């Protein structure tokens, strides 16, 4: 495929941190895959091996697509590249679990609970999990305690996830919820279980531990191993995930974040839009590149989307452009 100037610039970027603003339909997967192939080219990347690159995606489906594209582009550019399977491409949860069970052997005995299994565990252990000690403080049921029904269990677990993943003042929480938080963690440890949020909590705690020799060795290993970190859908990263990204940067990784603040959809689940808006202020030596051409939509759709996006004044400066690959006749969609 023919590349635009901004796409070529993003692919060729070496060293330092990069903020890649990728408008809808702009070919970001292709750009990321080609950039990784570029970094692994001996004359370009300074002797990088595939294991020196980590790429975070938001879903397993996106990870599978990116892996396939990386393999294809690396083979096109480099032939049979040894060690390509050693590159991590996947979700942050998966990466954190790999860190724990590969490097911290106490977690080898832990199993990961699905969402349904987690709800069943709490429902069957309403006292030990802390559920029954949490009091509703507002609404028609104010003053009542949570029960083991599906609705109350869901509320309890969502509250615990917010406490873990967002910037919450733990001391300001109601006593029942603070106690429930501790009891739930104790219940997980008793049965050697990890839920999705706890996976990240434990991994990030290990990367900040200054006392445990095994955890310090893990930090040193990552510092010498992870040279480039790529984070897709960065606009949907929550504070807990951002703390992992920042820690990997502290340990020596160049960070490339890929996303578009106009496409954030998970703020209701704790994503923090300030992460992408303020990235260039928080990280040093950031180069900003925008790939604005939308090759997927017609000019009418692109023009309308651009006008809607401009109603938001608190956004990164950019203007999505029509790539001209879709036929459009006036009247298909008025701009």
N, C-alpha and C positions, 0 to 999 in steps of 0.2 A: 504494500500500500504506500501511496505517497504521503509523506509526513509534512506537517506544517512547520514553520520556523520555530514556534514555541514548543512543539513536541520534540523536535530535534535538540533544542536547547535543554529540555528536561532530561532527555536520554543521556546527553553528554555530560551532565553535571557530575563533578567528582569532588569529594572532600567537603567538609562543612555541612551545615544543616540546610534542608531544602523544604520550602512550603510550596506544594504543587496544588494550585487551585484548579480543580477539574470540573468544568461545567457539565451539565447533563449531555450525554451522547458524544463526549469529546475524545473517546478512545483511551481512557486512562489505563485500562488493563493492558492494552498493547504497549503503551508508553512505559509502564512499570516493568513489564516483561523485558522489553528491549533495554531498559536502563540496567537491569540486573545482568543481562548478557554483556552489556558494555563494561560494567564494573568487573566482570569475571574475565574479560579479555586481558591476557598477560601484559600487553603494552599499555593498558589504560588503568587498570584498577590497583596497580602496585602490588601484585602478587596475592590478590584475594583468592580464597578458596570458597566453594559454595557454603561451607559451614560457617563462614564469617558473615553471612547475610541472613537476617531474620525478617520475615514479612508477616504482618498481622492483617487478617481480614475479619470482617464482622460476622460472617457465617461460614459454615463448612462448605456450602455450595459455592460461595465466592472463592474459597480457598482452592477447591478442586479446579475451577476454571482458570485461576491464576497459575496454579502448578502446571497445568497442561500447556498454557501459553508460554511459561518460562522454559519448559523442556523443549518446546518447538523452536523458540527463538534462540536458545543456547545451542541447539544442534545445528540450526541454520548458520550461526555465526562461528561456532567453535568446534563443530563436529561432536564426537563422543567425549564429553567432559567428565572425567572421573570425579566421584564424590557428590554428584548432583543431588542424590537422595538425602545427603546430610544437611541440606538447606531446610530450615523450618519455614513452612508456609502454612498458616492456619490461624485459628482464633487465639485470642489472649488467654482464654480459659485453658485451652489445650496446651499452650506453651507453659503456663504456670504449673499445670499438673505434671508435665514432663520434667520441669525443674525439680519439683518435689520428689517424685518417685524415682528419678535417675540419680539425684545427688544427696537427698536426705532420706536415709533408709528407714527412718521411723514411719514414713508415709507409705512404704511398700505394702503395709497391712491394711491400708485404708481403701475403702470402696467409694465410688462416686455415686451419689443418689440422683435419680432423675427427679423432675419436679413432682411427679405423682408420688414417688416413693418418699420424698421429703414430707409431703402433706400427710401421708399415712403414718409416718413416724411420729409426727407431732400429735395427730389425732389420737393415736393409741397410747401416747404418753403425755396427756394433757397437763399433768402436774409436774412431772420431771422435766418437760420441755420448757416450762415457764408460762405456757399458754394461759392456764386458768388463773394466774396471778395478775394478768393485765386487765386493767379497768378501762372501760370506755368513758371518755371524759366529755364528750359532746354529743348532741343529737338526741333522738327519741330514746335511745338505750343508755344514756349517760348514767353512770353509777353502777352499771352491770359489768360483770366480768366476762371475758371471752370464754366461749365454750368450744367443744371439739367438733362442731359442725363445719362443713366445707367452707362456708363464707367466713367464719371467724378465723379458721386456720389460715386461709389465704391472706386475710388482713394482717395477721400476726407475722407471717413469713415475709410479706412485702415490707412491713415496718422494719424488720431486722435487716433486710437487704438495703433499705435506704440508709440505715445507720452505718452499715459497713461501707457502702459505695459512695456516699455523698459526704460533704463537709458538714457533719452534724456535731453540735456541742453535746457530747455524751452526758456531761454533768447537768445539763438542763432538761434531760428526759425525765418523765415520771418514774418513780421508784419501781413500780411494777414492771415497766418495760425494761429498765436497766437490769433488774433481777432476771427477767425472762431472757434477755440477751445472754447473760452468763450461763443460765441453766441450759439453754439450747446448745451452746457450745460444749458444755460438759456432757450433754446427752450424745452429741456427735462423737466426742472423744471416747465415751464409754463403749460405743458400738463400732468404733473405727470407721466413721463415715465422714465424707466431705460433701458439702453441697456446692453449687457453682460459685457462689460468692466467697465461701470459705476457702476455696482453692486459691483465689487471688489474694485474699487476706494473708494466708500462710506463706505464699511465695514472696510477697512484698515484704512481709516481716523478716523473712530469711535474708533478703537482700539488703536490709538495713541493720541486721544484727552485728554488733561490734564485739561480742563476747564469745560466742560459740565458734570454736576453731573450724568445724566443718562448714559452717555458713560463711565464714570469712574466706575459706578456700573456694567456695562456690562463687563468691563475688569476684575473687581474683581470676578465676577461670573465665567468667563471663567478660571481665574486663579485657582479657587477651583474645577472646574468641569472637565476640559480636562487634564487628566493625561498622556495619551498616544496618540500621533498623528502618523498615518501611511500614508505615501505618496507614491502611486504607480506611475510608469512611471516618476520618478523624473528627468530623463534626459531631459524631454520635458517641464519642468516648466520654466516659464518666470520670469523676475525680479519682476514684480508686485505680482505674486503668491508666489514667494520666500519671499517677505516682509511679507506676511501673515503667512507663515510657521515660519519664524524667530520670529515674534511677539508672536505667540502662545507658542513658546519655551521660550521666555522671561517671559511670564506670568506663566510658570511653567510646561509646557508639555515636556515629553520625546519624542523625535522625532525618528522615524524609516523611512528612505527613502529606497525605493525599485526601482531598475532600472539597466540599463546597458548602459554605454556611447556609446557602439558599435551599439545600436539600436535607437539612436536619429534620428527622421525624421521631426521634426517641427522647425528647426532653421530658416527656411524661414518665419515662423509665429511668431518669437520672442523668442523662447526658448533659454535658455542660458546654454550651455554645461558646463561652469565653475561651475555651481551650484553643479553638481554631482562630477566633478573632484576635487573640493576644499572643499567638505563637511566636511571632517575630519579635515581640517585646520580652518574652520570657527566656527564649533560647538565644545563644550567641551566634553571630555570623550567619544569619539566615538569608538565603537568596529566595526571592519570591518569583515564581513563574506561573502564569495563568494560561491554561489551554482552554480557549473560549469557543472554538468552533464546534457546533453541534451537528454531527453527521447523521443523526438518527431521525430528526424531526424536520418537518417542512418549514419554510420561512414564516408562514403564518403562525404556526405554533410557537416558534422561537421568538418572534416579535411580541406575541401576546405574553409569553412567559417573562420576557425581559421587562415589559411594562409593569407587570404585577410585582416582580421582584424589586423594582425601583421604588415601590411604595414604602419599603423598609429602609429607613435611613441608617440603621445600625447594622451595617453589613460591610464585607470586604469589597473594595472597589473593583468592579469587573463588569463586562457587558457581553452576554452570550451572543454568539454570531451564528447565522445559518451556514452550514457547510456546503449547501447547494447540491446535496446528493439525493434529495427527495423532490419529486415533482410537486409543484404548487401552482394552482390557478386562483386568482382572486375570486372569492366567494366560497372557497373550501372552508376558510376560517377567517373572519374579518379581524384585522389588527387595529 
